[in-house]
Amino acid sequence: MNSVGSRSRYRIKYRVPGIKASAPPGRFSVRDNVLSYVFDGGGHIDFRGEWSLDDKNNLVFSLKDDGEDSGRIVLRGRIISARAGVLAFEAAGVNESGMLEWQVFELSGQWYADGAGKLAFRLRRSGGSRGRLIFQSSWEINDNQEIVYKYTRERLKRTGDRETVCVAFSGHWRVSSASRIVYSLSGSDREGFAFKAHLQTPNLYPADGRIKYRIGAGVSRGKEIVLYGQWKFGRRFSLAFEMEYGPGKAERMRFDAGFKSVRGDSLIFKLRTEEGRFSGLSMICSREFMAANNKARAFAEFVLNNDEKAVNAGVEFRF
């Protein structure tokens, strides 16, 4: 991948650790995750090592010489964007005139969530370079129900001013099982953040426009997230939770419903994921609601007449 984005107009001059001070000036370059130093007069050096993030979210390359640590290069700057398979980082440097300039580097790999629910990026190994970036600051959900990684950093001019960096991940939510929820990244069928989760709202009503989960290590200490949407009754066993991800952008979490039980004047349906796993969710539909909603009534009648459990039990329900 190209190391210089459209926002970079100038080459950035550096002095490289381990290279004599009299060495010609040059610039860093990243291609296929390999960090190189390109001399202005021609020629370059490829480094072997491991990528990481420091506690200030700067990009760090730890040099390896025959498997031993031999120093590190810190690219100070900010994360500017993230998408499926790619992380973009904007590094600051000082040119020969003493002016601050910026250069964009892109790393390729795979996004995932670690066991503690932190966002992480595993780099694709290439040319002796490898690494895993763990994003230590917190993430949250914005008004478009997207995951946003957020942190503050000191501006590089050493004025004491700080700025907030927000990196949004375009994608959509889906329920994987009763104990796992996934945020799938746009542009990829397989890449995203799979979180171990505790369902806070197992029993739902059609008018409920939210599903609550707690994510992280331990129910009481984890992060609570709330997903907002509308329930849609489909044909046959189909039921969906439609979520808005911005103007004109909607995605549906789809479920297959099965009969669970009758409670008073209500029918209770258990919801399975599209893969057939129990979602942990149950939908409670009252007689009054179904009488006023033709699609819900047609859905309930189909389930009662075709679900094996309901048929074998001889369930009767007057709408």
SVG drawing of the C-alpha trace seen along z (x, -y; Angstrom):
<svg xmlns="http://www.w3.org/2000/svg" viewBox="-60 -27 89 61">
<polyline fill="none" stroke="black" stroke-width="0.4" points="0.0,0.0 1.2,-3.5 2.6,-5.3 1.8,-8.9 -1.8,-9.9 -3.4,-12.9 -3.0,-15.0 0.8,-14.8 2.4,-17.5 6.0,-17.3 8.5,-14.7 9.3,-14.6 12.9,-14.6 14.1,-12.4 17.2,-11.3 17.0,-7.5 18.0,-5.8 21.1,-3.6 22.2,-5.7 25.1,-8.1 24.2,-11.7 26.1,-12.5 23.8,-10.2 21.8,-11.9 18.3,-13.0 15.3,-11.1 11.8,-10.0 10.1,-7.0 7.9,-4.8 5.6,-1.9 4.7,0.6 3.1,4.0 3.6,3.3 7.4,3.0 9.0,-0.1 11.7,-1.6 13.9,-4.7 14.4,-6.2 17.4,-8.5 17.0,-11.7 20.0,-10.9 18.8,-7.4 18.7,-4.0 16.8,-2.8 16.9,-0.7 14.2,1.9 13.7,2.6 12.7,5.9 10.7,5.8 7.3,5.5 4.6,2.9 2.6,1.7 0.9,-1.3 2.3,-3.0 0.1,-4.4 -0.3,-7.6 -1.6,-5.9 1.6,-6.7 2.8,-4.1 5.9,-2.2 8.2,0.0 10.5,2.2 13.6,3.1 14.7,6.7 18.3,7.8 18.6,11.6 15.7,11.9 17.1,9.5 15.7,6.0 17.8,3.3 15.9,0.1 12.6,-1.3 11.3,-4.0 8.3,-6.1 6.1,-7.7 4.3,-10.4 0.9,-11.5 -2.7,-10.4 -4.9,-7.6 -7.0,-9.2 -9.2,-6.4 -10.0,-2.7 -11.8,-0.3 -11.9,3.4 -8.3,4.6 -6.7,1.2 -5.5,-1.3 -4.4,-4.8 -2.0,-6.8 -0.8,-10.4 2.7,-10.9 4.3,-14.3 7.9,-15.2 10.0,-18.3 11.6,-19.2 14.9,-20.8 13.4,-24.3 12.1,-23.3 8.4,-23.2 6.0,-20.6 4.7,-18.4 2.5,-15.3 2.7,-12.0 0.1,-9.2 1.0,-5.6 -1.3,-2.6 -1.0,0.8 -2.9,3.9 -4.2,6.6 -7.4,7.7 -9.5,6.0 -10.8,8.0 -11.7,7.6 -9.5,9.1 -10.7,11.0 -11.2,7.8 -13.4,6.3 -10.7,3.9 -10.4,3.1 -7.3,4.6 -5.6,4.9 -3.4,7.9 -1.0,7.0 -0.5,9.2 3.0,10.5 5.2,9.3 9.0,8.9 10.0,9.7 7.5,7.2 4.6,8.3 2.7,6.9 -0.5,6.5 -2.0,3.1 -4.1,3.0 -6.2,-0.2 -6.1,-0.9 -8.5,-3.9 -12.3,-3.3 -14.6,-2.9 -18.3,-4.0 -21.3,-4.0 -22.1,-7.3 -25.5,-8.6 -25.3,-6.5 -24.8,-3.4 -21.3,-3.0 -18.3,-2.0 -16.0,-5.0 -12.5,-4.8 -11.9,-8.0 -8.8,-9.4 -7.1,-12.7 -3.6,-13.6 -1.2,-16.6 -0.7,-18.7 2.8,-18.3 3.7,-22.0 4.1,-21.6 1.6,-24.4 -0.1,-22.3 -3.2,-22.1 -4.9,-18.8 -7.2,-17.5 -9.7,-14.7 -9.3,-12.1 -12.3,-10.1 -12.1,-7.2 -15.4,-5.8 -15.8,-2.2 -18.5,-1.8 -20.4,1.4 -23.5,3.0 -24.4,5.1 -25.6,8.7 -26.4,11.2 -24.1,14.3 -25.4,16.3 -26.9,15.8 -23.5,14.7 -21.9,13.1 -22.6,10.0 -20.7,8.9 -20.0,5.6 -19.3,6.5 -17.2,4.0 -18.5,2.6 -16.8,4.1 -16.0,7.5 -18.2,10.5 -15.8,12.0 -14.1,9.1 -15.3,7.3 -15.4,7.2 -16.9,10.2 -17.7,9.3 -18.5,11.6 -21.7,10.1 -24.4,10.5 -27.9,9.8 -29.7,7.3 -33.1,7.5 -33.9,11.1 -37.7,10.6 -38.9,8.1 -42.1,6.6 -42.7,5.5 -42.9,1.9 -39.5,2.1 -37.1,0.2 -33.9,1.2 -31.8,4.2 -29.3,3.9 -26.0,5.7 -23.1,5.5 -19.7,6.2 -16.4,6.9 -14.9,8.8 -17.7,9.4 -21.3,8.4 -21.2,5.7 -18.0,4.0 -18.6,4.3 -19.6,1.6 -23.3,1.3 -24.4,0.7 -27.9,0.1 -29.0,0.9 -32.0,-1.0 -34.3,0.1 -37.7,1.3 -39.1,4.8 -40.4,6.0 -42.6,9.1 -41.9,11.0 -43.3,14.0 -43.2,17.5 -40.9,17.6 -39.0,14.4 -38.6,11.5 -36.1,8.6 -34.7,5.8 -34.1,2.9 -31.5,0.4 -30.6,-3.0 -26.9,-3.8 -27.4,-7.3 -29.7,-9.0 -30.9,-6.5 -28.7,-3.8 -30.5,-0.8 -29.6,2.8 -31.6,5.6 -30.7,8.2 -32.7,11.2 -34.0,14.0 -36.0,17.1 -38.8,17.4 -40.1,20.5 -43.0,21.1 -41.9,21.0 -45.0,20.8 -48.4,19.2 -48.6,16.8 -52.0,15.5 -53.2,13.5 -49.8,13.5 -47.7,15.7 -44.0,16.0 -41.6,16.7 -37.9,17.7 -35.6,16.1 -32.8,17.9 -30.0,16.4 -29.7,16.9 -27.2,19.6 -29.7,21.4 -28.3,20.6 -30.5,19.4 -30.1,15.6 -31.1,15.4 -34.0,13.1 -37.7,13.9 -40.5,11.9 -43.8,11.4 -46.8,10.6 -50.1,9.8 -53.5,10.6 -54.3,6.9 -51.2,6.1 -51.8,8.9 -55.4,7.8 -54.2,4.4 -51.3,5.5 -52.1,7.7 -48.5,8.7 -47.9,9.7 -51.1,11.8 -50.2,13.5 -46.7,14.2 -48.1,15.7 -50.7,17.9 -48.0,19.3 -45.7,20.2 -48.5,21.8 -49.6,23.9 -46.1,24.9 -43.8,25.0 -43.3,28.6 -43.4,27.8 -46.7,25.9 -48.3,28.4 -47.4,31.4 -48.6,29.6 -51.9,28.8 -51.6,25.1 -54.8,23.2 -54.9,19.4 -57.8,17.1 -56.8,13.9"/>
</svg>
